[in-house]
């Protein structure tokens, strides 16, 4: 696979995962306003962030003002963003060497 195709494939996958993570945050925000609605677990939100969706969760936190009072989200999401960047770099490095 050439560099351009690999880069585009990785970028599109990353974009899709982050958009999905943002919409999961949006769904949880709407459910949080409803009485008795089943909520999306914080574990799923952290899983989405660890699976390259950290930027989508982080943007969702501040755009939607959701989970911004939880210290583990305020500290964990920037750390997961760094982890995602490092992992993407390693994937890129592995396939282009």
N, C-alpha and C positions, 0 to 999 in steps of 0.2 A: 504494500500500500504506500502510495506516495505521501510526502509530507502534507500537501494541501488537502488531500482527501482525509487523512488521519486527523488533521487539525479540525476540519469542518465536522467530521463525525463526532469527535470528542466535544466540540463546542455545542453542537445541536443536542447531544445527549445531556450535557450539563444544563443547557437552557431549559429543556423539557422538565428535568428533575426539579429545578428551582421554581419554575412556574407552578408545577404540581405542589411543591412545598408551600408556596404562597397561598394557593387556593385551599390547602388543608388548614392553614392558619385562619383564613377567612371563614371557612366552615365552622371552625371551633369558636371563633368570635361570635358568629350568629347563634350558635348553640348555647353559648354562655349567657346570652340575654333571655333565653327561653326557660321557663320554669319546668323542671323535670326532664329536660332533653338529655339524651345520652351524649356525653362529651367525648372528644378525641383525646386519647391519653397523651400525657407529656412524653411518655416513652416513644410513642410513634413520631412525635414532633422531633425528638432528639435522633431517632433512627433516620428520618428524612434528612436531617441536617448532616448526620455522619455519612449518609449515602449521597454526598455531593449536593445537597439541597440547603446548605447552611446559609447561603446568601438570601435565598427565598424566604426562609424562616426569619432571618434577621431583618430584612426589609419589611416583612409582614408584621413583625413585632412593633416597629415604630410607625408604620403607616396606619396600622389598625389600632394602635395603642393596646396591644394584647400581650400579656405575659411580661410586661416591662417592670413589674414589681418583684418578679422572681429573680433572686440573685443568681441562681444557677443558669438561668437563661441569659442574663446580662453578662456573665463571665464565660459561659459555655459556648455561646454562639460565635463570638469573635475567635475563640480558640479553635472551634471546628472550621471556621473559615480558613484559618492558617493551615490546619490539617488538610483540608480539601485542596488548597493550593499546592502544598508540598506533595500530596499524592498524585495530583494531576501532572506535576512536573516530573515525578518519577515515572509515570506511565509514558509521558512524552519521551523522556530520556531513554527508556527501555526500548521503545519501538523505533527510535531514530538513530540508534548507535550502530 
